[in-house]
Amino acid sequence: MAAVRADHKLVVLSNRGPVAWRAETDGTLRAGRGAGGLVTALVPALESAGGVWIAAAMSDTDRRATREGLVATDDAYEVRLLEIDTADLHAYLDVVSNQILWYAHHDLWNRPREPVVDDDMYTAWDCYVRVNELFASEALTAIGTDPAVVLVQDYHLALTPALIRAHRPDVRVAHFSHTPFAPPSSLAVLPGEWAARLLSSMAEADICGFHTDRWAHRFRLCLDDWGVTPRGRTEVFPLGPDVSSLRAQAGEPAVASERAALETQLDGRRAVVRVDRAEPSKNVLRGLAAFDALLHRRPDLAHDVAHVVLLNPSRQALAQYRAYLQDCISAAESINARVGREAVILHAEDRYARSIAAFTLADVIVVNPISDGMNLVAKEGPLLNERDAPLILSTEAGAHAELATVALSLNPYDVSATAAAMSTALDMGADERGVRAHRLRELAAAHPPADWLDAQLVALGVTP
């Protein structure tokens, strides 16, 4: 991993951070490592270069730790959690970030009904602005008078590059989007001044990074449509899993236990596996409909194949997400009732060991999002799999740009084509499965987190 120049302080801004506080049985607070690919990608840089990671205090225990002045530190870097007013945090995160910007970037609007930009939404936008100002202010405090590089993560903090630039034009700033970027037609649904401010603020970064050329192209189209001239460059930095970390986790006893439990449920059947957050962009309902169509077309598979669907409940504070998860559960129950057995094995809880176990034993892996910035599952699954499982992959996942030559590609809206892809994957011979799986593993491991980060630091010109 490249080092950051010693004369530059490294500051990371993200909605969620690398530390999550938990309460012990005696009431004392202990800091544990946060979850997610962002942590895996960025922690090594901070460990080698030092610096500060600034994130929101998300839980009650996080906020308590902040009020008590507890600071999570590493030998090399510091974590600062911002205690944000509860109403502001809800509006910034649940309303603007998750109901407006997420839907815009994934082009998920049900336009006859949403969004409804009323007075309450304008109030929520003001909260989003205040939270971005709070992050920028904390970043400037952390920087002091030092030369610095600030790595801003995702749509939650799209306004911070301009806010930092206004006070410290010398600071190197990168903004990275882990989601797709909205096409102009989707961004145009927002009030004009919101879209203009989002674009002009991101355009103040020295680098705006995306996972694929497609999302970078959309960003450039939006800049052109709104007449915004970027200060810096728009670049592509693909991201893959940390292979050594994945394999270490697969060797944990908890994974072996979860695998044994799944094998008991499968009872000798082959497994068509999907692992997703339970939210609309992941397209779980069409995947279930496709499996149902497969069983209609191929009665010979009724006692030979099961669909393992592992869903991590996501954003359950929002009615749309709760309803989507319930619809997925109801669809699975309906299929099982029709066929008279547990053809769909659905679990709706966050159990990472079970997800890893499912990937190891999958005979087919399904990743069919409506839209996805990258979708690391499409890479993690093949890397963990022990059965040369074919990958069925949506053309709308960012990972498709890298894996298209060896995946079974599909239009995520086409249920019939998805059912046909499942049938093809299940019938695929061992030789073809082996060739595809070998190449999938090579491609999936091609962009480890350290390389992803190094490329951004080199682009910013802050490496020795």
N, C-alpha and C positions, 0 to 999 in steps of 0.2 A: 504494500500500500504506500502511495506517495505521501510524504509529509508536507504539512502546510509550512510555509516560510516562518521562521521563528519570530519574525517581527510582526506577524499578523495574528490577531486573536480570532478564533473560530467561534461563531455563535450560530446555533441552530434554533429555528422557531417552528413549532408544530402544535397542532391542537392537542394531541396526546403525546405524552413524553415517555422517557425510558424508565421511569420510576412510578410504581403504584404503592401507596402506603396501605398497610393493613393493621388492624388492631389485634394484639395478642390476647390470650385469655385473661391476663392480669390488667388489661386496659392500655398497656404501653403500645406505642406505634413502632412498626418496623417497616423499612423500605425494601420492597422487592423489585425485581426487574420487570419492566413493562413488556407487553407482548407485541408482536407484529414485525413485519419485514423492515419497517423503517428503523426500528431499534437495531436490528441485525446489521443494517447497512451503515448506520452512522456512528454507532458506539465505538467501533475500532478506530475511526478517525479522531474522535475526541480523546480516546485513550492514548493515542500516539502524539497528538498535537496540543492537547489541553483545550480549555475553552468553557463555554457555557451552553447548556441546553435549556431553553425556555419553553414551557408548555402550560396548559391550563390545569388547575386543580379540578379533577373531574368528579371525584367521589367525596362523601362526607369525611372519610378518613384523610383524603388528600387535603381538604380544606382545614381540617383540624390541625394537621401537621404544619400547614402554612401559618395559621393563627398562633401556634405555639412556637413559631420561629425555628422549626426543625428544617434542616437543610440536608438533602441527600447529596453526598459528595463521593467522588472516586479519587484515587490517587492523582488523577490527571485533570479531571473536569468536574464542573459543578452543575447540578440540576436545580433550576428555579421554577417552582410551580406558582402560577398566578391565581390568587383567590379573586374570582370575578363575581360581581353581584349576581345573585341567583336568577333574577329576572332577565338580566342582560345575557347571561350564559345560555339560558333557554332560548331566547330570541335569536341570538347569534348562531347557536348550534342547531337546535331542533327546527327552527323556522327558516331562517335565511340559508344556512349552509345545507341542511338536509332536505328541506322541502322545496327550496327554490334553486340554489346553485347545483345541487346534485342532479335534480331533474333536468335542468337546462343542459348540463354537460353530457348527460346520458340520453338526451333527446327523448324524454319519457312523458312529456306533457299529454294529458287527456284534454285537449284544448277547448272543447265545448264546456268543460267544467273547471279547469285549473290552468294557471294559478289565478287566484282572485286577489288582485293587488288593491287592497282597500286601506283605510286609515291604519288598521292594526298592522298591516304589512309594512307600511311606511315607518311606523314606530319600531318594528322589528329591524328594519334596515338601519335605523339610527343606532340601535344596539350593536348591530354588526360593525358599524363604523367605530363605535366606542371601544369595542373589544380589540379591533385591529390597532387602534391608537394606543391602547394599553400595552399590547405586545411590542409595538414599535418603540414606545417610551422605555420599556424594560430593556429592549435590545440596546438602545442608545446609552442607557445607564451602564449596562454590562460592558459596552465598548469603551466608554470614557473617552479619552483622547487618543487611544491607540489606533493604529491601522488595523483593519479588520475585514473578515469575509463573513457574510451573513447568508445562511442557507435557509430559505423560506420554503416550507412544505405545504403545498396543496391549496385548494380553493377556499379553505377556511380563512386564510390570511392573505388574500389576493391584494389587499390595499396596503400592506406593510412596505413593499419596496419603495413606493413613492414617499411614504411618510418618513422612512429612514433617509432616503435620498435628499429630502428637503433640508435636513439638518446636517447630514454628513455626505456631501457629494463625492468624497474620496473613497468611501467604503465600497468594497466589492460585494455585490448582491446577486444571488441566484434565486430564482423562483422555479420550483419543480412541481409539475402537475402529475399526480399519480392516477388521475382519472382521464377519460377522453376529454377533448375540449369541445365546447358547444359549436355546432354549425351556426352560421349567421342567422338562419331562420329561427333557431331555438333561442339564441341570445336576444333576438329582437322582441321576444315576448316580454322581456323585462322592461321596466321604465327606461327611457333613453338615457337619463342621467346616471342610472345605476350601471348600465352596460358600459357607458363611456368611461366612468370612473374605474370600473374593474379593469378594463383594457389599458387605459392610460397609466394606471398604477403598476400593473404587471410590466408594461413597456418600459418602466424606469429601471428595471433590473438589467444588469450586464448580460445575464444569460436567462432565457426562459427555456426550461427543459421539459421534454415530453418523452414518453416511452416509444413512440413510433412516428414515422414520417406523416402518417395520416392525421394524427392529432396536432402535430406541429403545423401542418398545412391548414387545418381548420382555424387555428389561432391566427395565422397570417391573413386568411380571408377575412376574419373578423376585424383585424387591425385595418385592413384596406377599406372595408365597408364603413367603419366609423371614422376613417381619416386619421388614424393614430400612427405616428411615426415612432418606432421603437428606438430607444437609446442604444440597446445592445443587440445580441444575436438570439435567434431561435434555433435550438439544437435538439438533437435526439440522443438519448442515453438509455438504451435498453437495460432492463434489470432482470436478474434471475435469482434463484434461491442460493443460499449458502449450503453447498452439498455436504460438507463435512458435518455441519450442525444437524442437517436433516437426518443423515445416517446415524449419528449419535443418538438422536431422539428415537429413531426407529428401534434401537437396541434396548430401550428402557423396559423394565419389567411391566410397567403399566400398559405398554403397547401389546406385549405378548398376551396379557390378560384380556384386553379388549378384542384381540384377534380371535382368541379362543371362544369368546362369547358370540362374536359374529359368525364364526364357523358353525356354532351350534344352531344359530338361527337359520343359516343357509341350508343346513342339513344335506350337504352334498351338491347343492345347486351352484351353477356358475353365477357370478355377480357382475351386474352392470352398476357401476358405482358413480355417484356424484357427491361432492362435498362443497357446500356453499353457505354463505350468509343468506338468511331468509329475507330477501328483499326483491322488489319487482325487477330490477335490472338483470338479475341472475336467471330469470326465465324458467323457473322450476316448474310452473304449471304446464307449460308446453312440453317440457321433458317428460312429465308424468303422462300427459296425453299421448305422447309418442310411444311410451312403453305400453300403454293400454292398446294402442293401435297395433303394435308388434304382436301382442298376445292374440289379438283378433286375427291377424294375418297368418300367424305361425302357431297354431294350436299344439304343434309338436314340441314347442318350447315351454308349455304351461307348467310342466313339472321339472324342468331342467334349468330354468333361469329365474333369478330374483333381482329386483331393482333395489339396491341399497342407497337410500337417500338420507344423508346426514346434513342437517340444517342447524346453523348457529343463529339463534334468534337475534335479530338486529334492530336497533332503534325502536324498541317496544314501547317507548313513551309516545310514539306517533301512531295514530289510529290506522293510517294506511298500511303500515308495516305489520301491525297486529293482525289486521284483516288478511293480508297476503299470506302470513304464516298459517292462519286458520284455514284459508282456502287450500293451501298445499296439503295440510293434514286431512281435510275432508276429501280431497281428490284421491289421496292414497287409500283412505278407508273405503271409498266407492269402488276402486279397482279391486281391492281385496274381497269386498262383499260380492262382487260380480263373479270372480273366479273361485271363490269359496276357500281361499287359503291366503297366507301372508305372502303374496307375490311382491308387494312393496314393503320393504323393511325400512320404516322411517323413524329416525330419532331426531328430536328437536331440542337440543341442548348443546352448550359449548363444552365439548370433550375432545381436546386436541389429540389425545392418545388414541381415541377411537377413530378419528379421521385418518391418522397415520396408518393404523391397522387396516382400515378399509382399503387404502391405496395399495398396501402390500399384497392383498389377496384379490384385487380386482381382475376380472377377465376382460372388462371393457370399462373405459373411463369416459364420462360424458361431461363436457364443458360447453354449454350452449347459451351464453349470455346475450341479451339484446344489445348491450354495449358494455365494454370494459376497457379501462386504461391499459392494463397488461393481462391480469388474471394469472397470478403465480401458481394457482392450483393446476393449470394446464402444464406447468413445468414440474411442480413438486410430485404430482401423481406418477408420471413416467419414471422419475428418478427413484421413487420409493418402490415401485411395482416389481414383483417377483415372477409375474406370469406373462411377460411380454404383451401386456394389454394394449390393444389399439386405442388411440385417442380420437374421440369424436369432438370436433372443435368448431365453434361458431366463427364465421368470417368476421364477426364484429368484435371479437376479443383482440386486444392489442397483440397477444402472443401469436395470433394467426400469422402475422407478418413474418415471424421467424420459423414457425412450425408447419406451415401450409404444405410443404412438399412431402411430409410423412404422416400428417393427420388426415382423418376423414372429414373433409370440410363440409359445412352445411349452412344454409340460410336459417337463422334461429327462429324465424316466424313459420317455417315450413315443417309442420308436424309430420306430414307423410314422409318427407325426405329424412327427417330425424329417425323415424321408425325404420326406414330402409337402411340407414347407416348403422343402426343397432344390429339389424339382421346381417348385414355385410360383415360387421366386426365379429359377431359370434360365429359366423361360418368361415372366417379367414383361416387359412392353413398355417401350420406351425412355422414353416420357412418364412413366409411373408411377415408373419407377426414378429419373428425374431429380427429380420432385417429392419423393419420399421422401428421397433423398440430400441434397437442399438443406436440408430440415427437420432431418434427422439431424445435419448439420454445425452448424446453429444450436444445437440442443439440446446437442450434445456439447461445445461451446465455452462453455456458459453459466456454468460455475463454475470459473474458473481457480484455480490454487493460491493466488495472492495473495488472492483474495476469500475462499476457504475459511479461510485463516488470519486475515484481518481480522475475519471474523464471530466467530471465537472470542475474539479480543482485545477486541472491543467487548462481547461477552457477559460477559467477565471484568472489564470496567470499567477497563482499564489503558491505554486510548488517551488522548492529550491532549484 
